[in-house]
Amino acid sequence: SCGGPGSNRGATPIRPRSDIGARQRVREINLGGSESNVVDPASGAGVTSEGVSEAHLVIWGTDVNVMETKRTFGLFLRQYVDDIPSEGGDSPMGGIEPLYLQRLEEINILEEPFLNVNSDHLRSFNEDLYSQLIRYPQEIIPTFDLSVNELFNELYPDSTLPHQIQVRPYNVEKTRNMRMLNPEDIDQLITVSGMVIRTSPLIPEMREAFFQCFICHETKTVEIDRGRIAEPAVCPRCQSLHSMALIHNRSMFTDKQMIKLQEAPEDMPPGQTPHTVVLYAHHDLVDSVQPG
């Protein structure tokens, strides 16, 4: 779990994100040398706050500097003030309290660990950070998670949540018509609009697989990475090959739902068959929309 100085470490568990595959391990490259570093963005392993060469570490294949991204997003959470404050949003000192500090206070009170971030707010605060979010969401969003959890543990060190706070960006400016979707949109954050025409029943999706050796009964749990199970090939105790069996009723599952979205009538050319896309909702977003 992620805890700040003075926090109750281990009190708030980590829940892997099924929506973006946050358990993937990413590789950092030191631009000033030949050394590289493997980082787990969900836990922050391999990322430290000290070191002279830290400012030159970027994620392989991107221009994402993890520490700089964390710092900038932390400033956004602490400083962003909405142009149109909600009623009663003024602080006792006569100023206006930063919007997302209010949201963190709500999370602390309601114990609902999800932070919805308006991407338009982020774009007005820092255009570069917004651009990175659009281009590399699978690297940026876990970094946002790290930043917001560090800030939350700093502000509320005695608070215990069901799991770590997860950032959910919305209102992305890049909107696509379903007919215009193409390969360049893969792995990018975009907005599509349409009408929900069908939803599936709840689908149990395995989150953590439980294995047991049928020779010595040693057990091992394996987290699911993007739907793939890394089955242990060797028992860690008796060293037997291929002796670990999956025990379904002791594995951990999470909720999942398929949603079919159809393009809006105003976007459909006359006489054409409407296009559809399939989306997946996870965890508490299941049953959040209905057909029609």
Disulfide bonds with the S-S distance in Angstrom:
none
